Structures are given as C-alpha cells and as structure tokens.
Amino acid sequence: MLTSYTIEGKAMAVYPVMYGNTYTTPENASNPIARLFPNLCFYPSMLAIVGAASRLAKYDRLTPEEWVKSSLAIVRAFERVGGTFHFENLQAFTRLDGPCVFVGNHMSTLETFVLPAVIQPYRNVTFVVKQSLMKYPFFRWVMHSRDPIAVGRTNPREDLKAVLEGGVQRLEKGISVVVFPQATRSDELNPATFNSIGIKLAKKAGVPVVPLALKTNAWGTGGLIKDFGPITVSHPVMMRFGDPMVIEGNGKAEHQHVCDFISASLKEWT
C-alpha cells in the first residue's frame, strides 16, 4: 500500500510501505535459484544498491526518500535469496507525536541497512555510530549524508558527551536517534556491557524511549571481512518494538525494562 508522512509541518514524499503494525515476509518472496546460492546472489545486489546510494550521497542527492528506497531494496534482495523478516509493534513509534530515542541490541550489519526502511517513512531518524564507519570505504558517503552522531568507543566520558550534545541537537530538530549501547555485536544481551547512554539522552532531551529487540544473525560475521559473513536464510530476522516510556527519576527502572524486554524477546526467539 502507499503512505505519506509529515515532518515539521511539511508533507513528505509518498513511499511504498510494506507493513502496517506488523510485517511478515510473504511466502512467495524468494527466488528458487537464488535460495540455493544466498551469498553469491545477495552480496552483489547489496553492493550495487549501496553503490548507487553512495553516488547520490557523494553529490548531496541522497534524500530521505532515496534512503528509504535503498533500504527497501536491501530488504527485497534479502527476501529474494530466502531470508524472512518479521516486524512487530510498529505503532509503538508511528503513533508518537514527536521524536524518540530507540534503544536496541546490536547483532549484525543487517539492522543498520534495514531500519531506515522501517522508521524513516514515519519520522526522520539517524544513528549513533562508530567513528570508523565515517571513513568506511564505499559506505562513508551514506553515513555522512544522514548526519549521525559519531563516537570513538575508547573514551566513555567523551562518547557520553558527544551523544548527549549531538543527540539533543538532533532531537530538537525532530530527528529520532537509534542507539546501540553494546560495545560489540553479540547474539546475546549482557546487561553488564549494555550501558544506559540511550536512557540518559532521552531524559536530557525530554523525549520517550522506545525499546528495540533485534535478532539479525541471519547476516553472519565474516572471517577476512567482518561485515561480509555468511547469509543463513534459515534464521528469521526478528524486530520487535516496545511501547514508549517517559524517563522518570534517574532512569534506572526504564533501563532495566529495556534490558528485560530485549532479553525476553531473544529468549522467546531462540
């Protein structure tokens, strides 16, 4: 179906949207031949899609509409080789009146490619990313075009300052922020390494937090090149949004709720 959205009083372009409150990949989405060779068929398509987006971004032509189109193309390419998606409770953020902070676990490269197709049709969004991604070959132009918040991941105090200052600036402009508090990708959630930086940002900006549970290990971690691992289509890609929360007090209760929400979702899916 088609939908449109409005940001800061301006009607944005119409997008082809594939979901309402939930989305599940149709049974006929895959190509029988591509299913036999998922790595061989997916990665050339993915590189072509990212390459086209990078060329647009390099010349300042990667609009929000084009960003969504490229993200949707990644989804379709993944489904074509047999991958399946299931998104739940999108109304957790689509019905909000203003921006929010998404706090989720980080499992693979896939979520950074797919989340723009899920969130951006409803509200402007950007990410907190590692500084190294801003110099990443082939993809850096796309990163720069989205005005992300870059952190070094070596000095927690400096990272907190960057996220709080940069995050508040973007949220005040109506741009939601996606935060992955884990230092590294993991198939499990370790509360000891899952910091509360997203909660602190939401509290400072006075916006709600939306928990986000992700299971994206269908895109594995590579040996020679970390971001190009095996595609395992037997692992469904799961994304579940939790109901928004307003931060009260010191935010410890909300942080614990986010951890519990993600842990329970991962346990259910496993």
C-alpha positions in Angstrom: 0.0 0.0 0.0 1.0 3.7 -0.1 1.5 6.1 2.7 2.8 9.6 3.2 4.1 11.4 6.3 4.6 14.9 7.6 7.6 16.3 9.4 7.8 19.8 10.8 4.6 20.6 9.1 5.8 19.6 5.6 4.2 16.8 3.6 6.9 14.4 2.6 7.0 12.1 -0.5 4.8 9.1 -0.8 6.5 5.8 -0.1 5.6 2.2 -0.9 5.3 0.7 2.5 5.1 -3.0 3.1 3.6 -3.1 6.6 1.1 -1.7 9.0 1.6 -2.5 12.7 3.4 -5.8 11.7 5.1 -7.2 8.7 6.0 -10.8 7.7 7.8 -11.7 4.5 5.3 -13.3 2.0 5.8 -17.0 1.2 6.4 -16.2 -2.4 9.1 -13.5 -1.9 12.1 -15.7 -2.7 13.6 -16.9 -5.9 14.2 -20.7 -6.0 17.6 -20.3 -7.8 18.8 -17.5 -5.5 17.8 -19.6 -2.5 20.4 -22.1 -3.5 23.2 -19.6 -3.5 22.3 -16.9 -1.0 25.8 -15.4 -0.5 26.5 -15.3 -4.3 23.2 -13.7 -5.1 22.7 -11.3 -2.2 26.1 -9.6 -1.9 26.4 -8.4 -5.5 22.8 -7.0 -5.2 23.6 -5.3 -1.9 26.8 -3.8 -3.2 25.1 -2.4 -6.2 22.3 -0.9 -4.0 24.8 0.7 -1.6 27.0 1.9 -4.5 24.0 3.7 -6.1 23.1 5.3 -2.7 26.7 6.3 -2.2 26.9 8.1 -5.5 23.8 10.0 -4.7 25.1 10.9 -1.2 28.5 12.0 -2.6 26.8 14.7 -4.6 24.3 15.5 -1.8 21.4 13.9 -3.6 20.5 11.1 -1.1 17.2 12.4 0.0 15.2 10.7 2.8 13.0 9.2 0.0 16.1 7.8 -1.8 17.5 6.5 1.5 14.2 4.6 2.2 14.2 3.2 -1.4 17.7 1.8 -1.0 16.9 0.3 2.4 13.8 -1.3 0.9 15.9 -2.6 -1.9 18.2 -4.3 0.6 15.1 -5.9 2.3 13.8 -7.2 -1.1 17.3 -8.5 -2.0 17.5 -10.4 1.3 14.0 -11.8 0.8 14.8 -12.9 -2.7 17.5 -15.3 -1.5 15.2 -16.8 1.1 15.6 -14.5 4.1 12.5 -13.7 6.1 11.6 -10.7 8.2 9.1 -10.3 11.0 8.5 -6.8 12.4 6.3 -6.3 15.5 4.5 -3.4 17.2 5.5 -0.6 14.8 2.7 1.5 16.3 5.0 2.0 19.3 6.7 4.8 17.4 4.4 5.6 14.4 1.8 7.0 16.7 4.1 9.2 18.7 3.7 13.0 18.2 7.4 13.8 18.2 10.8 12.2 18.0 12.1 9.5 20.3 15.3 7.5 21.2 15.3 3.9 20.0 17.5 1.7 22.3 18.3 -1.7 20.9 20.8 -4.6 20.9 23.3 -4.8 18.1 23.6 -8.2 16.4 24.8 -7.7 12.8 25.3 -5.3 9.9 21.7 -6.1 8.8 19.9 -3.8 11.2 21.7 -0.7 10.1 20.6 -1.4 6.5 17.0 -2.3 7.2 15.9 0.1 10.0 15.7 3.1 7.6 13.0 1.3 5.7 11.1 0.7 8.9 11.5 4.0 10.7 12.2 6.7 8.1 8.8 6.5 6.3 7.2 7.8 9.6 9.8 10.1 11.1 13.3 11.4 10.3 15.9 9.2 12.0 19.7 8.9 12.4 22.1 6.6 14.3 24.8 6.7 16.9 27.7 5.1 15.0 31.4 4.3 15.5 33.8 7.0 14.1 35.4 4.3 12.0 32.2 4.0 9.9 32.5 7.6 8.8 35.7 6.6 7.0 34.5 3.2 5.8 35.2 2.6 2.2 32.2 2.6 -0.1 29.7 3.3 2.6 31.1 6.5 4.2 29.2 8.9 1.9 25.8 7.4 3.0 26.9 7.7 6.7 27.8 11.4 6.3 24.6 12.2 4.5 22.5 11.1 7.5 24.2 13.4 10.0 24.9 10.6 12.5 26.4 11.0 16.0 29.9 9.6 15.8 31.6 8.1 18.9 35.1 6.6 19.3 34.2 3.8 21.7 37.5 4.3 23.5 36.7 7.1 26.0 33.2 6.6 27.6 33.2 10.1 29.0 33.8 11.7 25.6 31.3 9.3 24.0 28.6 10.3 26.5 29.3 14.0 25.9 29.1 13.5 22.1 25.8 11.6 22.3 24.1 13.9 24.8 25.1 17.1 23.0 24.7 15.8 19.4 21.6 13.8 20.3 19.8 16.7 21.9 20.5 18.9 18.9 19.0 16.3 16.5 16.0 15.5 18.7 15.2 19.2 19.0 15.1 19.3 15.2 12.6 16.4 15.2 15.1 13.7 14.3 14.8 10.5 16.2 18.0 8.7 17.3 18.9 5.0 17.2 21.3 3.9 19.9 23.0 0.5 20.2 24.6 0.6 23.7 26.6 -2.6 23.3 30.3 -2.0 22.5 30.3 -5.0 20.1 27.8 -7.2 18.2 26.5 -10.1 20.1 23.9 -12.8 19.8 23.1 -12.4 23.4 22.4 -9.4 25.7 24.9 -8.9 28.5 23.4 -6.3 30.9 26.9 -5.5 32.3 28.0 -4.2 28.9 24.7 -2.7 27.8 25.1 0.9 29.1 22.4 3.4 29.8 23.5 6.1 27.3 20.2 6.0 25.4 18.2 6.5 28.6 20.4 9.5 29.6 19.9 11.0 26.1 16.1 10.6 26.3 16.0 12.1 29.8 18.1 15.1 28.8 16.1 15.8 25.7 12.7 15.1 27.3 11.6 12.6 24.8 10.4 9.0 25.2 12.5 5.8 24.8 11.3 3.0 22.5 12.9 -0.4 23.3 14.0 -2.4 20.3 14.8 -6.1 20.3 16.7 -7.4 17.3 17.6 -10.9 16.1 19.6 -10.4 12.9 22.1 -13.2 12.9 20.9 -14.3 9.5 23.7 -12.0 8.3 26.8 -13.6 9.9 30.2 -12.2 10.8 32.9 -12.7 8.2 36.4 -14.0 8.8 38.5 -11.9 6.4 36.0 -9.1 6.2 33.8 -8.7 9.3 30.8 -7.2 7.6 30.6 -9.8 4.9 29.7 -13.0 6.6 27.6 -16.0 5.6 23.9 -15.5 4.9 21.9 -18.1 6.8 18.3 -17.9 5.5 17.1 -20.5 8.0 17.4 -17.8 10.7 14.4 -15.4 10.5 15.1 -11.8 11.1 13.1 -10.5 14.0 12.4 -6.9 15.1 10.2 -6.0 18.0 9.5 -2.5 19.2 8.4 -2.0 22.8 5.9 0.6 24.0 7.4 4.1 24.5 8.4 5.1 28.0 8.9 8.6 29.5 12.0 8.7 31.7 11.3 9.4 35.4 13.8 9.9 38.2 17.3 8.6 37.4 16.1 6.2 34.6 17.3 3.0 36.3 13.9 1.4 36.1 13.5 2.3 32.4 17.0 1.0 31.6 16.2 -2.3 33.4 12.9 -2.5 31.4 14.8 -2.2 28.1 17.2 -4.9 29.1 14.4 -7.2 30.3 12.4 -6.5 27.1 15.3 -7.4 24.8 16.4 -10.4 26.9 12.8 -11.9 27.0 12.5 -11.4 23.2 15.8 -13.1 22.4 14.9 -16.0 24.7 11.5 -16.4 23.0 13.0 -16.3 19.5 15.8 -18.7 20.4 
